[in-house]
Amino acid sequence: MSHRVTLIPGDGIGPEVTAAARLVAGATGVDIDWEVVEAGERAIQAHGTPLPDEVFDSIRRNRLALKGPITTPIGGGFRSVNVALRQQLDLYASVRPARAIAGEGTRFPETDLVVVREATEGLYSGVEHWVDRDHTAAETVNIVTRKASDRIVRFAFELARREHRRHVTAVHKANIMKTTGALFQTAFQEMAAKYPDIRADERLIDNMCMQLVKKPEEYSVIVTTNLFGDILSDLCAGLAGGLGVAPGALYGDTIAVFEPVHGSAPKYAGQDKADPVAEILCVELLLRHLGEAEAADRVFRAVWETIAEKKVVTYDLALPGYTLRPVSPSSCSAMAKEVARKVPLVDLSAPLSTPANPASSYDSHLEG
Ligand code: NAD
């Protein structure tokens, strides 16, 4: 059966990493019919808007999309295309797995957690204004509703059950934000009572940051509001090996959009240099969502083996500072070809390869 999926190449390194992801998807043998639509800078040139109606029409029709990163101007200019997509398609759950791959580039090779971030409200509601005419004071409104809090915490507990994860941690700042924080906290506590099989606990955001950089292996599913989730998912991407290897997914009730945690990295655009792994692992998540579990396992395994073997990896996985085994960096397209080549060859029943240099020696390398 063919699966029709919207493909948004995006800006900056987006076209390169989405081409890489398509190549790897093709190697799985799963029949995907890509419907390519433009959003971001290329859409402005063609349609005069960064987010033409055809993008919404295509995603609503197919209910599935693979997306490259899209640039958002800082300060002035148009509002974020990414935030607009989430709000208008009601993609309320941003799910970002942070899994250390082959022990590379991480001090914490045991890291395996998922950040579930509320993606439609909070401090990203877009309600903000200058308080006075001279622009000496400004307000951004933090909107937290019971409806959105209930559905995101339910989503986190359901994900924990589905993925056989036994622990959900809510992150908030209810000691200072006495209304918005407390509302989210109450929604979490009441939902937790309905999932007695799953351990539920809470952390204040500041404490959570400290806990994560000391012992990330103690956490499994983290559920939180929009801004805290944005920050924590980058933090967790760093713990697990960096932005180059961190995939993500956005879920609504009927639509799913897969996109990496990283942005458009404009300084690497058009150089065939960026790491394609985050976008390739978005294909893994997409295949899992489609029920194509074996193909998804093959993609993950092929990425793992490529990084563990370390013959064909991009600059971020190759250079000193990231790894104890520096090698000459390969291009984005060469690494994608290597992963795609491995997809049909990997042995899913074999244990995952362990790289030659154990990550436990990473600390001494950095300190030496
Ligand atoms: P960024 O993630 O684009 O880049 C930060 C740095 O991380 C890069 O300079 C590069 O060193 C590294 N990096 C990121 N992706 C990489 C990859 N695949 N391979 C190798 N190295 C990689 O973050 P930024 O510079 O803050 O943002 C650039 C633009 O992207 C901004 O306009 C921002 O708004 C946008 N953005 C979009 C999304 C999205 O589309 N979902 C997400 C984040 C940022």
Residues whose N, C-alpha, C, O or C-beta is under 5 A from the ligand:
A	BS01	NAD	G68 P69 I70 T71 T72 P73 N82 L243 G244 P260 V261 H262 G263 S264 A265 A274 D275 D316
